[in-house]
């Protein structure tokens, strides 16, 4: 039965490189990872809230339009999906707050030394 070991095979190293917003030697500074995390989370929350707002606005415009109007538009997401995006935004901002609290604790501990 052939083995599953690949140690004797010629393998091509992966070309994937971990994505970083900060390049060069500054990417290893103490708070660089937090800045990148804050950028990613805030962009995601912003996108979620944009989608929720736009969908709610279209629903309101449709409700205000005449019942036989041809100009009704479908919202990007339904109410249930909008609620899920809203909960995702809440969870993401809680994650960001937790990460900030960890950095604050680290900075306060480092200051006492």
C-alpha positions, -999 to +999 in steps of 0.1 A: +000+000+000+016+033-010+024+057+018+009+092+022+042+108+030+053+136+006+087+141+021+104+123-008+085+140-035+098+172-052+073+198-040+070+233-053+069+259-025+036+278-024+035+312-040+009+326-016+021+354+006+003+366+037-014+399+028-004+429+048-015+465+046+017+477+061+049+469+041+086+470+050+101+470+085+073+489+101+049+460+097+066+444+127+060+474+150+041+468+182+007+480+170+009+474+133-012+442+135-039+461+154-040+489+128-044+464+101-072+446+120-090+479+127-088+487+090-102+453+079-130+453+105-141+489+100-142+483+062-164+452+067-187+469+091-190+499+068-199+477+039-225+458+060-241+491+072-241+505+036-260+474+024-285+475+053-291+512+048-295+510+010-319+481+013-340+498+040-341+530+019-354+510-012-380+493+010-392+528+022-393+542-013-413+512-025-437+516+004-441+553-005-447+546-042-481+540-057-492+504-056-494+502-094-461+521-100-436+505-124-406+519-107-404+495-077-369+482-070-358+450-052-336+457-022-301+442-022-310+420+008-342+410+026-350+420+062-337+387+076-304+390+058-301+427+068-306+415+104-278+390+100-255+417+085-264+439+115-255+411+140-223+405+121-214+442+125-221+440+162-198+409+165-171+425+145-171+457+165-170+436+197-140+418+183-123+451+175-131+464+211-116+432+226-084+436+205-081+472+216-086+463+252-058+437+249-035+463+234-044+488+261-036+463+288-003+455+271+006+491+269-003+498+305+017+467+316+047+477+295+045+513+310+048+499+346+080+481+339 
